[in-house]
Amino acid sequence: MLFAERIAKAKGIAPKGRAYRGSAVSDGLQPTLTELIALRSAVLGRRPPKRGRHGVSGHALSPLRGRGMEYAESREYALGDDARHIDWRLTARSGRPHTKLFQAERERLTLIVADTAPALYFGTRVRFKSVQAARAGAIAAWAAIRDGDRVAALRGSVQEAPVPPAAGPRGALRVLDALVRWYAQPPTEDAGLGVALDHAQRLLRPGSRLLVLADPTSVAAIADRRWPALAMHHEVVVLLLSDPLERDPPRAALPFLSATARDRQHRVELDLATPAQRRRWGDNFVVPIDAARAQLKARGVRVHVLSSEAASDEWLPLFGTRQAA
C-alpha cells in the first residue's frame, strides 16, 4: 500500500479498494489532502540528507562550533578543553597540544508563508492559482521532511495561530491540512502578506529556509527593505503565482460576470483586440510580475514565476542552491 494511501485511509478520507488512486487528483478548483499527500513522490529524487561519518542521518549543519559528529577544525589546546578531543597528530607535528572542534548539529526550520489574497482564487488552465500554491507548499513540506528539517506554516492573520514547527510525516501533514483549508476558498479574515512576514520574522532563526507563496501584487505592497533583511540570515524562495491568461490574453473580446451593489450579476465584455486595452491589461497583470521578479532578485531573494499549468515541482531546484535560476 502506498504511503499516501495509508495516511488517507487512517484519516478516513479514502474509500476502500482502488478508488483512492483517482481521488489523488483534484478538480483544479480546490486542493485536496489526498492530492497533496501524493506529491510526496515528487521529492523522492532529491539528494538525501547529509550523513555523519558513522552513517547516521543528521540535521542541517550549524555555524556554531561545539559537540557533534562532523569534524570542523583544530586549534591550540586551552585550559578546560576536553582531553578526549586532543588532536594527537597535529600535536605531534607542531609540538604544541591541539584539540579538535566538531560541527554542532541543529534542526533547521523550513517555514511556508501562504499569501491568501483573493486574486489567487482564479485560474483558466489546469488549476486555480490557489491550488497550485497549495501543491507547491506541499512539495516544500515533503522536501523539508526529507532533508531532516522541522516544517511550519502560517498566513497573514491576526486571529489564526501559525502551524507550529514539527518534524517527520506528522509535521508535514499538519502543514498540508492547513494549506487545504487556506486555499479551498478565500479566508474571511486576511490581513495581507505583510502581516504574514511579521509573524515569520518572529518564528525564524538564523539559517532557516523560507518559502513564500504569493500573488505578485501582494509582493509589490511589501517594503523593499524587508527582503534583504530576510535574505541575509535565511534561505528565501518566493514563488509568484500566475495564470497563462494574465501574461498572454487572447486578441478578442473576453466575457466577464460583474456583480452589482444589489448582488445581481450582469455580463460585460472586455475587448482586448485594441492596443489601448492590451496596454491596460499588461499594466495590471504583466508589469506586477516582472517588477516583483526584478525587485526580489536585486535584493538577493530567489524567485520563480509558477504558472497554474506548470509542473508544481519545477521550482524545487531553487531549494539548496546558491543563486536563483
Backbone bond lengths (Angstrom), bond angles and torsions (degrees), N, CA, C in turn:
res aa  C-N    CA-C-N  psi(-1)  N-CA   C-N-CA  omega(-1)  CA-C   N-CA-C  phi
1 M - - - 1.467 - - 1.527 109.89 -
2 L 1.331 117.94 134.50 1.449 122.44 -179.58 1.521 110.83 -65.20
3 F 1.357 115.48 153.52 1.456 120.41 178.86 1.529 110.97 -57.67
4 A 1.336 116.23 -46.91 1.463 120.05 -178.99 1.519 111.12 -61.28
5 E 1.336 116.54 -36.52 1.455 120.00 -178.94 1.525 110.83 -69.58
6 R 1.338 116.72 -38.93 1.463 119.22 178.84 1.520 110.84 -63.51
7 I 1.349 115.75 -44.75 1.464 119.40 -179.26 1.521 110.69 -64.60
8 A 1.339 116.49 -43.93 1.457 120.01 -177.97 1.516 111.42 -62.75
9 K 1.331 117.61 -42.53 1.460 119.94 179.35 1.528 111.24 -68.35
10 A 1.345 116.42 -35.99 1.460 119.12 178.74 1.515 111.70 -63.96
11 K 1.336 116.62 -31.39 1.462 120.16 179.88 1.523 111.97 -89.80
12 G 1.343 116.50 0.02 1.452 119.94 176.94 1.505 114.34 73.03
13 I 1.339 117.67 30.37 1.464 119.53 -177.03 1.513 111.96 -115.11
14 A 1.326 118.50 5.30 1.455 120.28 -179.29 1.514 109.57 -126.88
15 P 1.327 118.22 137.50 1.447 120.48 177.38 1.514 111.28 -72.51
16 K 1.311 116.93 165.09 1.451 121.23 178.79 1.521 109.83 -72.23
17 G 1.351 114.85 160.64 1.449 119.34 176.97 1.512 111.38 85.08
18 R 1.325 116.93 -154.08 1.457 122.55 -174.11 1.517 112.38 -94.88
19 A 1.323 118.31 3.50 1.469 119.81 -176.83 1.515 112.18 -64.53
20 Y 1.333 116.51 -20.21 1.469 119.89 -177.49 1.530 111.71 -58.94
21 R 1.318 117.28 -38.24 1.466 119.81 -173.78 1.524 111.42 -57.51
22 G 1.304 117.65 -35.81 1.451 119.68 178.14 1.515 112.41 -74.24
23 S 1.322 118.58 -28.85 1.457 121.72 -177.68 1.520 112.46 -74.52
24 A 1.332 117.44 -9.66 1.461 120.02 178.97 1.522 111.62 -74.79
25 V 1.315 118.60 -6.36 1.459 123.12 179.04 1.526 108.53 -112.51
26 S 1.327 116.51 122.57 1.457 119.73 -178.20 1.520 110.13 -84.81
27 D 1.333 115.82 175.11 1.460 120.41 177.83 1.523 111.97 -82.11
28 G 1.326 117.81 1.22 1.455 121.70 179.86 1.509 113.83 85.79
29 L 1.331 117.80 -6.01 1.459 121.57 -179.25 1.520 111.95 -96.74
30 Q 1.325 116.20 -35.49 1.457 121.95 178.00 1.521 108.69 -139.26
31 P 1.330 117.88 140.06 1.466 119.44 177.64 1.521 110.54 -74.06
32 T 1.316 116.16 152.80 1.464 121.35 176.12 1.522 109.12 -120.27
33 L 1.322 115.50 152.88 1.459 119.53 -178.96 1.523 111.33 -64.88
34 T 1.320 117.20 -39.43 1.462 119.40 179.77 1.532 110.94 -64.36
35 E 1.312 116.17 -36.36 1.467 120.34 177.45 1.519 111.15 -62.41
36 L 1.340 116.60 -44.19 1.460 120.24 -178.42 1.524 111.77 -71.45
37 I 1.320 117.02 -34.65 1.466 119.80 176.71 1.518 110.45 -64.52
38 A 1.329 116.51 -40.28 1.464 120.44 -178.03 1.523 112.23 -65.29
39 L 1.334 118.39 -20.02 1.465 121.12 179.85 1.527 112.55 -71.37
40 R 1.306 117.11 -5.11 1.469 120.26 176.46 1.521 110.90 -55.34
41 S 1.329 116.92 -33.62 1.460 120.13 -178.96 1.522 112.50 -66.45
42 A 1.342 117.87 -19.01 1.468 120.52 -178.32 1.517 112.67 -70.23
43 V 1.342 117.60 -19.31 1.468 120.09 -178.02 1.522 111.96 -107.68
44 L 1.323 118.29 4.66 1.464 119.40 -177.65 1.524 112.00 -65.66
45 G 1.331 117.10 -25.07 1.458 119.58 -179.23 1.509 114.22 -85.06
46 R 1.330 117.54 -1.83 1.465 120.10 178.91 1.518 110.95 -70.18
47 R 1.337 114.61 161.55 1.457 119.04 178.93 1.520 109.39 -62.49
48 P 1.335 118.50 144.35 1.464 121.20 177.88 1.512 110.64 -72.24
49 P 1.324 118.36 162.05 1.459 120.14 177.47 1.521 111.69 -64.21
50 K 1.323 115.56 154.23 1.455 120.00 -179.33 1.518 110.45 -61.98
51 R 1.342 115.46 145.42 1.440 120.45 -178.50 1.524 109.69 -118.16
52 G 1.303 114.92 147.63 1.452 120.54 175.97 1.510 110.73 -73.70
53 R 1.308 116.74 172.74 1.454 119.90 -176.06 1.518 111.78 -68.30
54 H 1.325 118.38 -14.58 1.458 121.68 177.25 1.511 111.89 -96.33
55 G 1.344 117.89 8.25 1.452 121.17 175.22 1.505 114.66 82.08
56 V 1.319 118.34 11.98 1.457 121.77 -179.50 1.516 108.66 -93.64
57 S 1.322 117.69 132.55 1.459 120.99 179.65 1.511 109.54 -62.94
58 G 1.323 116.27 131.18 1.444 120.41 179.69 1.501 111.49 -115.67
59 H 1.329 116.99 179.98 1.453 122.83 179.00 1.513 108.84 -99.80
60 A 1.311 117.05 -173.77 1.454 120.78 178.89 1.518 110.02 -62.83
61 L 1.350 115.73 141.98 1.446 119.26 -179.37 1.519 110.56 -72.72
62 S 1.314 115.59 134.26 1.456 121.15 179.91 1.518 109.47 -89.32
63 P 1.350 117.65 149.65 1.460 119.28 173.95 1.514 112.48 -70.53
64 L 1.331 118.12 -11.06 1.449 121.32 179.76 1.522 110.03 -74.20
65 R 1.322 117.04 146.01 1.450 122.71 173.94 1.528 107.24 -99.58
66 G 1.317 116.85 132.10 1.448 119.17 -178.64 1.505 110.62 -179.24
67 R 1.351 115.84 -155.21 1.441 120.96 -179.91 1.517 109.60 -73.77
68 G 1.318 117.07 132.44 1.441 121.68 179.34 1.514 109.15 -176.51
69 M 1.316 117.09 -170.48 1.454 121.16 -176.78 1.520 112.70 -101.45
70 E 1.343 118.90 -21.73 1.457 122.23 -175.31 1.529 110.17 -95.65
71 Y 1.337 116.41 124.02 1.463 121.01 178.10 1.524 110.10 -65.25
72 A 1.320 116.98 135.46 1.459 121.85 -179.53 1.527 111.58 -109.60
73 E 1.343 117.69 -56.42 1.458 121.08 -177.24 1.523 108.81 -168.80
74 S 1.319 115.63 174.73 1.461 121.60 175.36 1.523 108.83 -123.29
75 R 1.309 115.38 147.93 1.470 120.59 175.49 1.524 107.82 -142.57
76 E 1.331 114.63 170.54 1.462 118.72 -179.68 1.517 110.73 -63.77
77 Y 1.318 113.87 142.22 1.466 121.00 -178.82 1.529 110.17 -62.33
78 A 1.325 116.03 135.35 1.466 122.10 177.07 1.518 108.53 -121.56
79 L 1.313 116.72 152.92 1.451 122.16 -179.42 1.529 110.00 -57.33
80 G 1.319 115.57 126.55 1.448 120.53 -179.46 1.518 113.57 104.13
81 D 1.356 118.19 -12.52 1.462 120.79 177.74 1.519 110.45 -67.30
82 D 1.322 115.80 150.49 1.458 121.87 179.55 1.528 108.81 -71.43
83 A 1.314 116.47 121.32 1.456 121.23 -178.09 1.524 111.95 -64.78
84 R 1.341 117.70 -20.96 1.465 120.46 179.74 1.522 112.02 -69.23
85 H 1.348 117.17 -16.90 1.462 120.74 -177.05 1.527 113.00 -103.14
86 I 1.325 117.28 17.46 1.459 119.77 178.81 1.528 109.63 -65.09
87 D 1.329 115.61 133.09 1.462 122.26 176.41 1.534 107.15 -86.70
88 W 1.353 115.81 94.93 1.455 119.88 -172.30 1.527 112.01 -68.06
89 R 1.314 118.02 -35.04 1.460 119.72 -179.44 1.516 111.53 -65.66
90 L 1.351 117.03 -48.01 1.464 120.14 179.08 1.516 110.62 -66.71
91 T 1.337 116.84 -35.29 1.460 120.67 177.40 1.521 110.42 -61.82
92 A 1.340 116.41 -42.16 1.472 119.96 -179.53 1.521 111.06 -68.12
93 R 1.338 118.09 -38.51 1.463 120.85 -178.16 1.525 112.26 -70.89
94 S 1.338 115.86 -39.93 1.466 119.81 -174.22 1.516 113.47 -90.86
95 G 1.319 116.45 -21.64 1.456 119.04 -176.90 1.513 112.93 81.22
96 R 1.337 116.98 2.49 1.463 121.48 178.02 1.525 108.53 -125.90
97 P 1.313 118.56 141.98 1.479 119.75 -177.46 1.526 111.55 -67.32
98 H 1.333 116.47 134.70 1.460 124.17 177.26 1.526 109.28 -126.27
99 T 1.304 115.07 151.54 1.463 120.22 178.58 1.525 109.21 -123.04
100 K 1.339 115.89 150.10 1.467 121.54 179.78 1.524 110.00 -87.38
101 L 1.334 114.71 142.07 1.461 121.35 172.23 1.524 107.89 -112.75
102 F 1.331 115.98 143.80 1.452 121.42 -177.38 1.520 110.34 -119.53
103 Q 1.335 115.16 152.72 1.461 121.53 -179.67 1.525 108.84 -77.47
104 A 1.331 115.31 120.28 1.465 118.81 177.38 1.523 109.91 -72.12
105 E 1.304 116.83 142.59 1.460 121.29 179.25 1.521 109.68 -98.61
106 R 1.309 114.43 139.17 1.466 119.64 -178.56 1.521 108.26 -143.18
107 E 1.319 116.27 138.52 1.458 119.75 177.05 1.529 109.50 -68.80
108 R 1.321 115.84 127.86 1.455 120.41 176.86 1.520 109.35 -86.73
109 L 1.303 115.79 151.27 1.466 121.89 177.27 1.520 109.85 -104.10
110 T 1.321 116.46 130.49 1.459 122.26 168.52 1.520 107.37 -108.39
111 L 1.320 116.22 117.80 1.461 121.90 -177.24 1.525 109.52 -111.44
112 I 1.326 115.76 128.91 1.465 122.09 178.51 1.525 108.37 -106.11
113 V 1.326 116.60 119.09 1.466 122.36 178.62 1.523 108.07 -103.94
114 A 1.315 116.42 119.40 1.465 122.11 -175.58 1.527 110.54 -104.24
115 D 1.313 115.80 115.66 1.459 121.42 171.24 1.535 107.97 -77.64
116 T 1.319 117.47 130.65 1.467 121.06 -179.43 1.524 110.86 -118.92
117 A 1.332 116.45 38.04 1.467 121.11 177.07 1.527 109.66 -63.90
118 P 1.338 118.26 143.65 1.471 121.04 -178.57 1.523 113.79 -56.53
119 A 1.342 118.14 -28.13 1.463 120.67 -178.10 1.517 112.99 -63.77
120 L 1.330 118.06 -17.61 1.460 120.70 -178.74 1.526 112.67 -77.84
121 Y 1.314 118.02 -19.57 1.458 121.11 -174.78 1.527 109.54 -90.82
122 F 1.326 112.41 64.79 1.458 120.82 -174.25 1.519 107.88 -160.32
123 G 1.326 116.88 150.56 1.448 120.26 176.58 1.511 111.09 -177.38
124 T 1.334 116.95 152.15 1.462 121.85 179.67 1.526 112.82 -121.96
125 R 1.331 117.30 -17.07 1.464 121.13 -177.82 1.518 110.51 -128.88
126 V 1.289 118.17 126.13 1.473 126.33 171.71 1.519 112.08 68.39
127 R 1.355 117.77 -56.97 1.463 120.14 -175.43 1.523 110.17 -158.33
128 F 1.320 115.73 163.10 1.458 121.29 173.07 1.535 109.11 -66.25
129 K 1.330 115.45 155.76 1.462 119.31 174.31 1.526 110.83 -62.64
130 S 1.312 117.54 -33.84 1.460 121.24 178.12 1.528 111.12 -63.20
131 V 1.323 117.80 -39.69 1.467 121.18 177.90 1.520 110.02 -66.70
132 Q 1.323 116.90 -40.15 1.468 120.14 177.73 1.525 110.05 -63.86
133 A 1.320 117.83 -37.96 1.459 120.67 177.91 1.520 110.72 -63.22
134 A 1.332 117.37 -43.41 1.464 121.09 178.75 1.522 110.55 -62.71
135 R 1.324 117.35 -40.94 1.459 121.11 -179.76 1.533 111.03 -66.21
136 A 1.322 117.26 -42.97 1.460 120.57 178.17 1.526 111.04 -64.12
137 G 1.335 116.60 -40.09 1.452 119.78 177.00 1.520 112.11 -64.25
138 A 1.333 117.16 -37.50 1.463 120.90 178.04 1.525 110.89 -65.03
139 I 1.323 117.11 -41.09 1.466 120.53 178.45 1.528 110.09 -63.18
140 A 1.328 116.73 -40.58 1.465 119.83 177.35 1.528 111.00 -63.19
141 A 1.323 116.92 -38.90 1.461 119.93 179.46 1.530 111.30 -64.31
142 W 1.335 116.76 -44.63 1.466 119.61 179.80 1.531 110.84 -67.42
143 A 1.333 117.45 -36.88 1.465 119.99 177.40 1.522 110.92 -65.01
144 A 1.330 116.58 -38.34 1.460 120.30 178.88 1.523 111.10 -64.39
145 I 1.326 116.58 -43.09 1.459 120.02 -179.66 1.525 110.24 -65.06
146 R 1.312 116.79 -41.13 1.467 119.02 178.91 1.522 111.46 -63.38
147 D 1.335 117.15 -35.29 1.460 120.97 -179.47 1.520 112.88 -81.51
148 G 1.325 117.71 4.99 1.457 121.16 178.33 1.512 114.66 81.96
149 D 1.342 118.31 14.77 1.468 121.95 -179.14 1.525 110.88 -84.81
150 R 1.301 114.02 161.45 1.463 120.28 161.10 1.528 107.14 -87.02
151 V 1.304 117.77 150.13 1.459 120.75 -176.78 1.525 108.93 -127.97
152 A 1.332 115.59 140.97 1.457 122.97 178.85 1.516 108.18 -141.66
153 A 1.328 116.25 167.56 1.467 120.55 179.99 1.518 109.29 -152.23
154 L 1.323 115.96 153.90 1.459 121.37 176.50 1.518 109.25 -157.92
155 R 1.318 115.36 166.65 1.459 122.57 174.91 1.519 108.20 -135.06
156 G 1.332 116.19 174.46 1.452 120.37 179.94 1.515 111.22 -76.79
157 S 1.315 116.63 91.67 1.458 121.60 -178.16 1.515 109.16 -145.78
158 V 1.325 115.63 142.00 1.455 120.26 174.97 1.523 110.94 -99.61
159 Q 1.326 116.88 1.20 1.459 121.22 -178.99 1.525 112.80 -114.52
160 E 1.337 116.91 -41.07 1.458 120.67 -176.59 1.521 110.75 -89.18
161 A 1.325 115.95 129.40 1.458 120.77 179.73 1.525 110.59 -75.74
162 P 1.336 117.63 153.35 1.464 119.96 176.72 1.526 111.40 -63.64
163 V 1.330 115.40 156.99 1.459 120.29 170.52 1.527 106.60 -71.92
164 P 1.336 119.56 118.73 1.467 120.64 -172.79 1.521 112.15 -67.67
165 P 1.330 117.32 152.53 1.469 120.62 179.99 1.523 111.48 -62.54
166 A 1.319 116.06 137.51 1.458 121.98 177.29 1.517 108.39 -154.88
167 A 1.299 116.12 153.08 1.456 122.12 -179.20 1.521 110.48 -103.25
168 G 1.325 115.77 164.99 1.448 121.23 174.61 1.514 113.65 77.06
169 P 1.348 116.95 179.57 1.466 121.01 -179.27 1.521 113.79 -56.90
170 R 1.325 117.15 -32.50 1.466 118.71 178.87 1.517 110.98 -62.99
171 G 1.328 117.50 -40.53 1.456 120.23 177.40 1.503 111.74 -64.10
172 A 1.344 116.77 -41.42 1.463 120.01 179.43 1.522 110.93 -64.88
173 L 1.327 117.97 -41.44 1.459 120.74 -177.65 1.525 112.08 -65.99
174 R 1.316 117.10 -33.79 1.469 119.64 175.96 1.524 110.62 -63.30
175 V 1.335 116.02 -42.44 1.457 119.94 178.86 1.522 110.61 -66.60
176 L 1.322 117.65 -42.91 1.467 121.74 179.64 1.518 111.11 -61.14
177 D 1.316 117.03 -41.37 1.462 120.59 178.87 1.523 110.77 -62.35
178 A 1.339 116.89 -39.80 1.465 120.38 178.56 1.521 110.93 -67.10
179 L 1.333 117.80 -41.15 1.459 120.75 179.07 1.526 111.53 -61.64
180 V 1.329 116.73 -39.36 1.469 120.23 177.66 1.521 109.89 -62.38
181 R 1.324 117.61 -44.15 1.468 120.86 -179.30 1.522 111.51 -65.98
182 W 1.329 116.55 -43.93 1.465 120.52 -174.93 1.517 112.38 -70.58
183 Y 1.334 117.12 -33.88 1.454 119.92 -174.22 1.522 113.96 -105.29
184 A 1.323 117.40 9.40 1.467 119.72 173.03 1.521 110.37 -73.44
185 Q 1.324 116.64 -36.87 1.455 122.85 176.90 1.521 108.13 -160.91
186 P 1.331 118.67 158.29 1.461 119.90 -178.51 1.521 111.38 -59.57
187 P 1.333 119.08 126.86 1.465 120.64 177.74 1.521 111.25 -60.78
188 T 1.306 115.63 145.13 1.468 119.67 179.91 1.521 111.59 -68.45
189 E 1.312 116.35 -23.16 1.465 120.15 -178.66 1.519 108.21 -124.72
190 D 1.332 116.46 101.97 1.459 122.18 179.83 1.518 108.41 -127.96
191 A 1.334 116.53 115.39 1.463 121.26 -176.99 1.519 112.43 -92.96
192 G 1.324 118.37 -2.11 1.457 120.71 174.73 1.516 114.21 101.97
193 L 1.333 114.58 165.51 1.457 121.28 -177.69 1.521 112.08 -66.08
194 G 1.330 117.53 -31.69 1.456 119.85 179.17 1.515 112.33 -60.78
195 V 1.320 117.15 -42.81 1.472 121.18 177.41 1.522 109.96 -64.94
196 A 1.337 116.99 -38.88 1.462 120.10 178.77 1.531 110.91 -61.68
197 L 1.334 117.23 -41.15 1.463 119.73 178.72 1.521 111.57 -69.21
198 D 1.329 117.47 -30.90 1.472 120.47 174.10 1.533 109.88 -61.00
199 H 1.335 116.03 -47.02 1.465 119.95 177.49 1.531 110.59 -61.83
200 A 1.330 116.36 -40.08 1.462 120.32 -177.33 1.527 111.41 -63.17
201 Q 1.313 117.48 -41.23 1.461 120.26 -178.79 1.516 111.86 -63.38
202 R 1.327 117.87 -29.87 1.460 120.61 177.72 1.523 111.79 -76.81
203 L 1.320 116.86 -23.84 1.462 120.61 -176.36 1.523 112.82 -94.13
204 L 1.329 117.26 -29.15 1.461 121.37 -175.38 1.526 111.64 -73.00
205 R 1.331 114.13 150.78 1.452 123.00 171.85 1.523 108.13 -124.18
206 P 1.336 118.90 154.19 1.469 119.64 -179.36 1.524 111.82 -51.50
207 G 1.332 115.53 134.63 1.456 120.81 -179.59 1.511 114.25 92.95
208 S 1.328 118.58 0.26 1.464 121.34 -179.48 1.525 110.94 -74.03
209 R 1.343 115.48 164.27 1.463 121.47 172.85 1.523 107.73 -108.77
210 L 1.323 115.48 135.50 1.457 122.14 -177.89 1.520 109.40 -125.30
211 L 1.328 116.39 123.04 1.463 121.83 174.61 1.518 108.13 -114.05
212 V 1.338 116.50 123.20 1.461 122.17 -179.80 1.517 108.65 -110.57
213 L 1.330 117.00 121.03 1.462 123.38 175.91 1.520 106.82 -100.28
214 A 1.332 117.81 114.80 1.460 117.94 -168.54 1.516 112.76 -147.72
215 D 1.317 114.15 153.39 1.455 122.23 167.63 1.528 107.86 -81.28
216 P 1.344 118.89 141.69 1.471 120.13 -177.76 1.521 113.83 -56.12
217 T 1.320 117.99 -35.87 1.468 119.40 179.76 1.529 111.36 -67.29
218 S 1.321 117.17 -29.75 1.465 119.89 175.90 1.522 110.98 -67.94
219 V 1.335 117.05 -39.10 1.459 120.89 178.09 1.526 110.23 -66.18
220 A 1.336 117.01 -37.49 1.465 120.48 -179.57 1.527 112.06 -62.34
221 A 1.327 116.57 -25.46 1.466 120.46 -178.92 1.524 113.27 -82.44
222 I 1.336 117.75 -6.10 1.463 121.78 -178.71 1.525 109.54 -89.26
223 A 1.322 117.00 135.26 1.468 121.10 179.34 1.527 110.36 -61.58
224 D 1.319 116.98 138.51 1.459 122.17 -177.08 1.522 112.48 -57.19
225 R 1.316 117.45 -35.60 1.461 120.43 -173.82 1.527 113.02 -67.79
226 R 1.325 118.00 -15.70 1.457 119.74 -176.66 1.525 112.01 -74.48
227 W 1.336 116.89 -33.00 1.464 119.09 -174.87 1.522 113.18 -69.86
228 P 1.350 120.72 -44.86 1.475 118.45 177.72 1.525 112.76 -60.62
229 A 1.320 117.08 -34.85 1.467 119.69 178.80 1.522 111.49 -63.70
230 L 1.338 116.44 -37.13 1.461 119.98 178.23 1.531 110.85 -73.82
231 A 1.335 116.84 -44.50 1.462 120.67 -176.09 1.525 112.48 -68.72
232 M 1.324 117.58 -22.41 1.458 120.62 -178.33 1.524 111.91 -67.25
233 H 1.320 116.51 -35.69 1.466 120.64 -173.24 1.532 113.68 -113.12
234 H 1.333 117.36 -7.88 1.463 119.71 -175.16 1.531 110.07 -137.55
235 E 1.308 115.11 163.15 1.463 121.59 171.85 1.529 107.14 -89.34
236 V 1.320 117.39 109.39 1.459 122.49 -171.73 1.532 109.74 -112.30
237 V 1.323 115.59 127.06 1.460 122.61 174.40 1.522 107.81 -125.99
238 V 1.326 116.58 128.53 1.468 121.83 178.11 1.521 108.21 -115.09
239 L 1.327 116.34 126.29 1.460 121.76 174.99 1.521 108.46 -103.70
240 L 1.328 116.66 119.68 1.452 122.29 177.60 1.527 108.03 -93.67
241 L 1.318 117.14 114.30 1.459 121.93 -176.97 1.520 109.74 -81.84
242 S 1.329 116.18 132.94 1.459 120.56 -179.31 1.520 109.75 -141.77
243 D 1.330 114.94 167.94 1.457 122.22 177.10 1.525 108.07 -126.51
244 P 1.346 118.42 144.90 1.471 119.91 -179.08 1.523 113.98 -56.00
245 L 1.319 117.60 -33.57 1.459 120.21 179.44 1.525 111.29 -62.94
246 E 1.319 117.47 -33.70 1.455 120.92 -178.10 1.530 111.38 -67.99
247 R 1.311 117.48 -40.17 1.459 120.65 -176.86 1.521 112.66 -85.84
248 D 1.322 118.22 -28.40 1.460 120.31 -176.02 1.530 110.16 -141.87
249 P 1.331 118.38 75.65 1.459 120.16 179.99 1.523 111.60 -72.40
250 P 1.302 117.83 153.43 1.471 120.10 179.28 1.536 110.91 -71.24
251 R 1.300 115.58 153.10 1.460 120.26 176.49 1.532 109.09 -86.20
252 A 1.307 114.77 70.86 1.470 121.26 -176.74 1.513 108.21 -159.37
253 A 1.313 115.06 178.56 1.459 120.79 177.69 1.528 109.48 -83.31
254 L 1.337 115.87 125.00 1.454 121.05 -179.92 1.527 109.44 -101.41
255 P 1.333 118.33 127.27 1.467 120.39 178.10 1.526 111.01 -85.15
256 F 1.318 116.54 140.57 1.460 122.72 176.90 1.522 108.60 -134.96
257 L 1.332 114.96 156.06 1.456 121.42 171.63 1.515 108.09 -104.07
258 S 1.291 116.86 125.46 1.460 122.32 -178.02 1.517 109.53 -114.69
259 A 1.344 115.55 132.38 1.466 120.83 -179.97 1.528 110.06 -89.39
260 T 1.318 116.93 136.55 1.459 122.54 178.61 1.518 109.62 -94.06
261 A 1.311 115.12 176.83 1.460 120.36 179.83 1.523 111.92 -62.65
262 R 1.311 117.57 -25.21 1.455 121.00 179.94 1.534 111.99 -95.17
263 D 1.336 115.84 20.28 1.471 122.29 179.59 1.526 112.43 61.71
264 R 1.308 116.35 23.02 1.452 119.80 173.87 1.523 108.75 -95.85
265 Q 1.305 115.82 143.18 1.452 121.07 -179.00 1.523 110.78 -105.12
266 H 1.317 114.95 140.52 1.450 119.44 174.46 1.522 109.07 -137.39
267 R 1.294 116.60 153.51 1.455 123.49 -174.98 1.524 110.34 -86.34
268 V 1.339 114.78 131.83 1.460 120.86 175.33 1.523 108.02 -128.34
269 E 1.310 116.65 156.37 1.454 121.51 178.89 1.521 109.76 -124.56
270 L 1.320 115.20 137.79 1.461 122.13 177.27 1.516 107.39 -112.19
271 D 1.313 116.44 116.23 1.460 121.45 -177.26 1.528 109.62 -85.62
272 L 1.330 116.04 105.15 1.458 121.23 -178.56 1.527 112.60 -94.96
273 A 1.308 116.50 12.77 1.461 119.71 176.93 1.525 111.87 -81.12
274 T 1.327 117.15 -18.34 1.464 120.27 -177.89 1.531 110.46 -89.67
275 P 1.334 118.18 141.78 1.474 120.86 -179.39 1.526 113.26 -57.98
276 A 1.333 116.89 -37.64 1.463 119.62 -177.89 1.523 111.41 -63.79
277 Q 1.335 116.89 -43.59 1.465 120.11 179.54 1.520 111.59 -67.43
278 R 1.329 116.86 -36.18 1.462 119.25 179.44 1.531 111.24 -68.57
279 R 1.329 116.44 -34.12 1.471 119.02 175.92 1.516 109.98 -65.68
280 R 1.320 116.76 -43.17 1.464 119.56 178.61 1.521 110.96 -63.61
281 W 1.325 115.68 -38.74 1.463 119.67 177.43 1.535 110.30 -62.43
282 G 1.326 115.97 -45.58 1.462 120.05 179.52 1.519 112.59 -62.53
283 D 1.344 116.59 -38.43 1.465 119.80 178.36 1.526 111.61 -62.56
284 N 1.321 117.47 -31.28 1.461 121.21 -176.97 1.523 113.63 -88.73
285 F 1.342 118.67 -26.51 1.461 120.03 -173.30 1.529 113.49 -122.33
286 V 1.329 118.14 -43.03 1.466 120.36 -175.60 1.523 111.45 -81.24
287 V 1.314 116.87 -46.44 1.465 120.69 -177.49 1.537 112.08 -59.21
288 P 1.341 120.83 -44.74 1.470 119.24 178.81 1.530 113.24 -59.32
289 I 1.335 117.48 -36.78 1.469 119.76 179.48 1.515 110.39 -65.93
290 D 1.325 116.84 -49.98 1.468 120.29 -178.81 1.527 111.42 -64.72
291 A 1.322 116.97 -38.73 1.464 120.06 -179.62 1.522 111.21 -67.05
292 A 1.339 116.62 -42.61 1.461 120.18 179.94 1.520 110.87 -64.73
293 R 1.322 117.24 -40.78 1.464 120.52 179.88 1.527 110.49 -64.22
294 A 1.328 117.28 -45.11 1.464 119.96 179.78 1.521 111.19 -65.99
295 Q 1.333 116.51 -40.00 1.462 121.08 -179.63 1.520 111.37 -61.96
296 L 1.311 117.34 -44.83 1.462 120.95 -176.43 1.523 111.38 -71.29
297 K 1.321 117.66 -42.68 1.458 119.89 179.44 1.520 111.28 -62.22
298 A 1.319 116.94 -38.10 1.462 120.41 -179.63 1.520 112.28 -66.54
299 R 1.306 117.50 -18.20 1.459 121.90 -178.00 1.527 112.79 -110.02
300 G 1.313 115.94 20.26 1.462 120.22 172.66 1.503 115.52 79.52
301 V 1.321 117.37 18.22 1.462 121.37 -178.76 1.525 109.06 -102.83
302 R 1.292 117.53 133.29 1.461 121.77 175.44 1.531 108.42 -75.96
303 V 1.315 116.39 131.02 1.461 119.79 -173.60 1.518 109.20 -137.10
304 H 1.311 115.44 145.67 1.463 121.46 178.93 1.522 108.24 -145.22
305 V 1.331 116.17 134.37 1.462 121.25 175.55 1.526 107.25 -89.72
306 L 1.324 116.63 115.04 1.462 122.64 -175.74 1.520 109.01 -106.87
307 S 1.321 115.74 109.79 1.457 120.92 179.48 1.521 110.42 -76.69
308 S 1.320 115.55 153.16 1.463 119.99 -178.82 1.523 112.48 -66.55
309 E 1.330 118.31 -20.89 1.462 121.67 -179.35 1.528 112.81 -97.33
310 A 1.332 117.53 -2.64 1.462 121.35 -176.69 1.524 110.72 -82.45
311 A 1.326 115.70 165.54 1.458 120.65 173.04 1.524 108.86 -63.17
312 S 1.309 117.03 132.77 1.462 121.26 -173.32 1.521 113.30 -67.46
313 D 1.334 117.60 -16.59 1.461 120.90 -178.10 1.525 112.84 -106.62
314 E 1.327 119.32 11.31 1.460 120.11 -175.71 1.526 112.53 -66.91
315 W 1.305 117.96 -19.11 1.462 122.66 179.98 1.529 112.34 -86.26
316 L 1.322 117.72 -10.15 1.459 122.22 -169.12 1.531 114.10 -57.25
317 P 1.345 120.22 -33.66 1.472 118.71 177.51 1.529 114.47 -58.26
318 L 1.338 118.50 -17.51 1.464 119.94 177.83 1.523 112.09 -68.68
319 F 1.331 117.60 -24.23 1.463 120.64 177.05 1.522 108.63 -73.39
320 G 1.323 115.86 119.08 1.455 119.70 176.56 1.501 114.91 90.47
321 T 1.348 118.98 4.17 1.454 121.22 176.39 1.519 109.50 -101.34
322 R 1.319 115.41 162.16 1.470 119.50 -176.79 1.526 112.59 -83.04
323 Q 1.315 116.66 -30.11 1.458 119.78 -178.05 1.499 109.53 -136.64
324 A 1.309 115.59 151.52 1.455 120.10 177.05 1.510 110.06 -71.24
325 A 1.344 114.21 150.08 1.459 118.97 178.20 1.515 110.08 -75.29
